């Protein structure tokens, strides 16, 4: 079971995504980026889904901070604006996927599945590297 963090100041979007994913995954929700950052300090997430336009700290800033502190965690960005330049800029910042509202739930599900697979592969390859490095250390003693 993967752990997802859903960040959106729009309760309807937040609740819809929670309902969509909560049967198969552990889901936490936040209505502000600041609340999401607090969760990220104590929990590891397989995927973060975030809106861009939120009060105070934006989803863009949240993406930057996740990339800086939790670089293996895929971030799926959801925006009320369908702007190709903004989408490209967010992808360049490290977003795993970008969706403009309104979006199809099936598309979000597919992106979340791909993001979970990527995150788990990165974690597995990282632990394999750690295990290989510790084996080398043990062999040299």
C-alpha positions in Angstrom: 0.0 0.0 0.0 1.5 3.3 -1.1 1.2 6.5 0.9 -0.1 9.6 -0.9 -0.3 13.3 0.1 -3.0 15.3 -1.5 -2.6 19.1 -1.3 -5.4 21.4 -2.6 -7.2 24.3 -1.0 -10.3 23.3 -2.9 -12.2 20.8 -0.7 -14.1 19.3 -3.6 -10.9 18.4 -5.5 -9.1 17.3 -2.3 -12.0 15.1 -1.2 -12.6 13.6 -4.7 -8.9 12.6 -4.9 -9.0 11.2 -1.4 -12.1 9.1 -2.2 -10.5 7.9 -5.5 -7.3 6.7 -3.8 -8.1 5.8 -0.2 -9.4 2.3 -0.8 -6.1 1.2 -2.3 -3.6 3.6 -0.6 -3.1 5.4 2.6 -4.0 9.0 1.9 -3.3 12.2 3.8 -4.7 15.5 2.8 -3.6 19.1 3.4 -5.4 22.3 2.4 -2.2 24.4 2.3 1.3 23.9 1.2 2.6 24.8 4.7 0.6 21.9 6.2 1.9 19.6 3.5 5.5 20.6 4.4 4.8 19.8 8.1 3.5 16.3 7.1 6.6 15.8 4.9 8.8 16.4 8.0 7.4 13.3 9.8 6.2 11.0 7.0 7.6 9.6 3.8 5.2 9.7 0.8 5.3 7.7 -2.4 3.5 10.4 -4.3 2.4 14.0 -3.7 -0.5 15.5 -5.7 -0.6 19.3 -5.4 -2.6 22.2 -6.7 -0.5 25.2 -7.9 -2.7 28.1 -6.9 -3.1 28.1 -3.2 -3.1 30.9 -0.5 0.3 31.8 1.0 2.9 29.2 -0.2 2.1 28.1 -3.8 2.3 24.6 -5.2 5.3 25.7 -7.2 7.1 26.5 -4.0 6.0 23.3 -2.5 7.4 21.4 -5.5 10.7 23.2 -5.2 11.0 22.3 -1.5 10.0 18.7 -2.1 12.7 18.5 -4.8 15.2 19.9 -2.4 14.5 17.7 0.6 12.7 14.6 -0.8 14.1 14.4 -4.4 12.9 10.8 -4.9 9.2 11.7 -4.2 7.3 12.2 -7.4 5.1 15.3 -7.4 2.0 15.4 -9.6 0.9 19.0 -10.3 -2.7 20.0 -10.8 -3.6 23.5 -12.1 -6.7 25.5 -12.8 -4.8 27.1 -15.7 -4.1 25.3 -18.9 -0.9 27.1 -19.9 1.7 25.1 -21.9 4.5 27.4 -20.8 3.6 26.9 -17.1 3.3 23.2 -17.6 6.7 23.0 -19.2 8.3 25.2 -16.4 6.8 22.9 -13.7 8.1 19.8 -15.5 11.5 21.5 -15.7 11.4 22.0 -11.9 10.9 18.3 -11.5 7.1 17.7 -11.6 6.4 14.1 -12.4 3.2 15.0 -14.3 1.0 18.0 -14.9 -2.8 18.1 -15.2 -5.0 21.1 -16.0 -8.5 21.2 -14.4 -10.8 19.8 -15.3 -9.0 16.5 -15.5 -10.1 12.9 -16.1 -9.8 10.8 -12.9 -8.5 7.9 -15.0 -5.6 10.0 -16.2 -4.7 10.9 -12.6 -5.0 7.3 -11.5 -2.6 6.2 -14.3 -0.1 8.9 -13.4 -0.3 8.0 -9.7 0.3 4.3 -10.6 3.4 5.3 -12.7 4.7 7.6 -10.0 4.3 4.9 -7.3 6.2 2.4 -9.5 9.0 5.0 -10.1 9.3 5.9 -6.4 9.5 2.2 -5.4 12.0 1.5 -8.1 14.2 4.4 -6.9 13.9 3.2 -3.3 14.8 -0.3 -4.3 17.8 0.7 -6.4 18.9 3.0 -3.6 18.8 0.2 -1.0 20.6 -2.1 -3.5 23.4 0.5 -3.8 23.6 0.8 0.0 23.7 -3.0 0.3 26.4 -3.3 -2.4 28.5 -0.6 -0.7 28.2 -2.3 2.7 29.2 -5.6 1.1 32.3 -4.0 -0.3 33.1 -2.6 3.1 32.6 -6.0 4.7 34.8 -7.7 2.1 37.7 -5.4 2.6 37.9 -6.0 6.4 
